[in-house]
C-alpha cells in the first residue's frame, strides 16, 4: 500500500474532482438533472437507484445510462416508474428488489431540502439513518455507494462537497484484488488525507478506463503512472 500512498499524493484535490467528471455514472446524473431541474426529485431518484444497484445483469456504466434516459420521462409516480424500470433493466432478484423498493420509498419520503442540507454537514449521520432504515451495516456496499451519489448530487446541483473521511468505500471485485482488509483502506485514507469516496473514482478510472479520454494531459500522465503501480501489486 505504501507505493499507492506515494502515487496518490501526486494528485491534488482538484485533480480528483476533475476525474469524477469522466465517470459515465457522473455524466449520466448530469444529463438527467439537465432535464429534470428538480433538486429534491433528482435526489430521490438517484438514492432509490443506488440502493437497488446490486446483482446487475449489465455493466454499471450501461445501467446508469439507461437509468438517466428512462427517468428523463418520469411520470411523478416513483414507485410505478421504478417497478417498470426494474422489470426492463434490473430483473435479477426482482421480487426482493421490489420489496426493498417499498422500504426505500418510505425513507426518501422523509427527505426535504432542509434535512439534506443538514446531512451535507453531517454525512455520518446520514449513513447511520440510511443504514438503520435499510437494515444494513454502515459500511455495506450499497449504503456507502448511495452516500457517494449524495455527494455527487450536491456537486451537480449546487457546490463541491467534501466526502467525510469516516465513510467507507464500496469494495467491489476490482478493489478486493488490491485488498479485502478494511484496515488497509482506512490506513490509505489516513496517510493520503483523502476520503475513500473521493479515491474511489481514481481507482475505478485507473483500473477500467480508456485513459485517452482524459483531456488534461498532465492529469492523464498521473493516472497512467498510478495504473502502472496498480498493475505491479
matplotlib code that plots the C-alpha trace (Angstrom):
import matplotlib.pyplot as plt

x = [0.0, 2.9, 3.5, -0.1, 0.2, 3.2, 1.4, -1.9, -0.1, 0.8, -2.9, -4.4, -7.9, -8.9, -7.4, -9.6, -12.7, -11.8, -11.5, -15.0, -16.4, -15.1, -17.1, -20.0, -22.2, -21.5, -22.1, -25.4, -26.5, -25.6, -27.6, -30.6, -30.6, -30.3, -33.8, -35.4, -34.3, -36.0, -33.4, -35.4, -36.9, -33.5, -32.0, -34.9, -34.5, -30.7, -30.9, -33.5, -31.4, -28.2, -29.8, -31.2, -27.9, -26.8, -26.7, -26.9, -27.0, -25.0, -22.1, -22.7, -22.0, -24.6, -27.2, -26.8, -27.0, -30.3, -31.5, -30.7, -32.6, -35.5, -36.2, -36.0, -39.6, -40.7, -44.4, -44.3, -45.3, -41.9, -43.0, -44.6, -41.8, -39.2, -41.2, -41.3, -37.6, -36.5, -38.6, -36.8, -33.2, -32.7, -34.7, -32.3, -33.8, -36.7, -39.1, -36.5, -35.8, -39.5, -39.8, -36.7, -38.2, -41.1, -38.6, -36.5, -39.5, -40.5, -37.1, -36.8, -40.3, -38.9, -36.3, -36.6, -34.0, -33.6, -32.8, -30.5, -28.5, -28.1, -26.9, -24.3, -22.7, -23.2, -22.7, -22.0, -25.5, -27.0, -25.1, -26.4, -30.0, -29.9, -28.3, -30.9, -33.8, -32.4, -31.4, -27.8, -24.3, -23.0, -20.1, -22.4, -21.6, -25.0, -25.1, -21.7, -22.3, -25.6, -23.7, -21.3, -24.3, -25.5, -22.1, -22.4, -25.9, -24.5, -21.8, -24.1, -26.9, -25.0, -21.5, -18.5, -18.9, -16.0, -16.8, -16.4, -13.2, -15.2, -17.3, -16.0, -15.5, -17.7, -15.5, -16.2, -14.4, -11.8, -10.9, -10.9, -8.0, -6.0, -7.0, -10.0, -8.8, -10.8, -7.9, -5.7, -8.3, -8.7, -4.9, -4.7, -7.2, -5.4, -2.0, -3.1, -5.5, -8.2, -11.6, -12.1, -15.2, -13.1, -10.4, -13.0, -13.2, -9.4, -9.3, -12.2, -10.8, -7.3, -8.4, -11.0, -11.0, -9.6, -7.1, -7.0, -10.4, -8.7, -8.2, -5.9, -2.5, -0.9, -3.7, -3.7, 0.1, -0.6, -3.4, -1.2, 1.5, -1.0, -2.3, 1.2, 1.6, -1.7, -0.6, 2.5, 0.6]
y = [0.0, 2.4, 2.7, 3.6, 6.3, 7.8, 7.9, 9.2, 12.1, 13.3, 14.1, 17.4, 17.6, 19.3, 16.5, 14.0, 16.2, 16.6, 12.8, 12.3, 14.2, 11.5, 8.8, 7.7, 7.5, 11.1, 12.1, 10.2, 12.1, 15.5, 14.6, 13.6, 16.7, 18.9, 17.7, 17.3, 20.6, 19.4, 19.1, 17.1, 14.8, 14.3, 13.2, 10.8, 9.1, 8.6, 7.4, 4.8, 3.6, 3.5, 1.3, -1.1, -1.3, -4.8, -8.1, -6.3, -8.1, -5.5, -3.2, -0.4, 2.3, 1.0, 0.5, 4.1, 5.4, 3.5, 5.0, 8.5, 8.2, 6.4, 8.9, 11.9, 11.0, 10.1, 10.2, 11.5, 8.0, 7.0, 3.5, 2.5, 4.0, 2.0, -1.2, -0.8, 0.2, -2.8, -5.1, -3.8, -3.4, -5.0, -8.2, -10.4, -11.0, -8.9, -9.7, -8.9, -5.6, -4.8, -5.3, -3.3, -0.5, -0.1, 0.3, 2.8, 4.9, 5.2, 6.6, 9.1, 10.4, 11.8, 13.9, 17.6, 20.2, 21.4, 17.9, 17.4, 20.5, 19.1, 15.8, 17.6, 18.9, 15.7, 12.9, 10.1, 10.9, 10.3, 7.0, 5.9, 6.8, 5.3, 2.0, 1.8, 2.3, -0.3, -2.8, -2.9, -2.3, 1.3, 0.0, -2.1, -1.5, -0.1, 2.2, 3.8, 3.9, 5.8, 8.4, 8.8, 9.6, 12.0, 13.9, 13.9, 15.3, 18.3, 18.8, 18.8, 21.0, 23.4, 23.2, 21.0, 18.9, 17.1, 13.5, 12.7, 10.6, 8.4, 6.9, 3.7, 2.8, 0.4, -2.6, -4.4, -7.2, -4.9, -3.3, -6.6, -7.7, -4.9, -5.7, -7.2, -5.9, -2.9, -1.7, -1.3, 1.0, 3.1, 3.4, 4.5, 7.3, 8.3, 8.5, 10.3, 12.7, 11.9, 10.4, 6.9, 8.0, 10.6, 8.0, 5.5, 7.2, 7.3, 3.5, 3.0, 5.0, 3.7, 0.1, 0.3, 3.5, 4.4, 7.0, 8.7, 10.2, 12.3, 15.6, 17.1, 15.7, 16.2, 14.5, 11.7, 11.2, 10.9, 8.4, 6.3, 6.2, 5.2, 2.4, 1.1, 1.0, -1.0, -3.5, -4.3, -5.1]
z = [0.0, 0.5, -3.2, -3.6, -1.0, -2.8, -6.1, -4.7, -3.0, -6.5, -7.1, -5.9, -4.6, -7.8, -9.8, -8.1, -8.6, -12.3, -12.7, -11.4, -14.4, -16.7, -14.8, -17.0, -13.9, -13.1, -16.6, -16.6, -13.5, -15.0, -18.1, -16.0, -14.0, -17.1, -18.0, -14.5, -13.0, -9.7, -7.0, -4.5, -7.0, -8.6, -5.3, -4.5, -7.9, -7.6, -3.9, -4.9, -7.9, -5.9, -3.2, -5.9, -7.9, -7.0, -8.8, -12.1, -15.4, -17.3, -16.6, -14.1, -16.7, -19.1, -16.3, -15.1, -18.7, -19.1, -15.7, -16.8, -20.1, -18.6, -15.8, -18.0, -18.7, -15.2, -14.6, -10.9, -9.7, -8.5, -7.3, -10.5, -12.6, -10.7, -10.9, -14.7, -14.8, -12.7, -14.9, -18.0, -16.8, -13.3, -13.2, -11.2, -7.7, -8.9, -6.0, -3.4, -5.1, -5.3, -1.5, -1.0, -3.1, -0.7, 2.2, 0.3, -0.7, 3.0, 3.7, 0.8, 1.5, 4.8, 2.9, 2.1, 1.2, 4.8, 6.0, 3.1, 3.9, 7.5, 6.1, 3.9, 7.0, 9.0, 6.5, 9.0, 10.5, 7.0, 6.8, 10.2, 9.5, 6.0, 7.2, 10.0, 7.6, 5.3, 8.0, 6.8, 8.1, 7.7, 5.5, 3.3, -0.4, -1.4, 1.6, 1.0, -2.7, -2.0, 0.0, -2.9, -5.1, -2.5, -2.7, -6.5, -6.2, -4.3, -6.8, -9.7, -8.4, -6.1, -4.9, -4.3, -1.1, 0.5, 1.4, 5.1, 5.7, 8.2, 5.4, 3.9, 0.2, -1.9, -2.2, -5.5, -7.2, -8.7, -5.4, -3.5, -5.6, -4.1, -0.6, 1.2, 4.6, 5.7, 7.8, 4.7, 3.1, 6.2, 6.5, 2.9, 3.5, 6.7, 5.1, 1.9, 3.7, 1.1, 1.8, 0.4, -1.5, -3.4, -4.1, -5.4, -8.8, -9.1, -8.7, -11.0, -13.9, -13.3, -13.4, -16.2, -18.2, -21.6, -20.4, -23.8, -22.9, -20.2, -22.0, -19.4, -20.4, -17.0, -15.2, -17.8, -17.1, -13.3, -13.8, -16.2, -13.6, -10.9, -13.2, -13.6, -9.8, -9.5, -12.1, -10.1, -7.0]

ax = plt.figure().add_subplot(projection="3d")
ax.plot(x, y, z, "-o")
ax.set_aspect("equal")
plt.show()
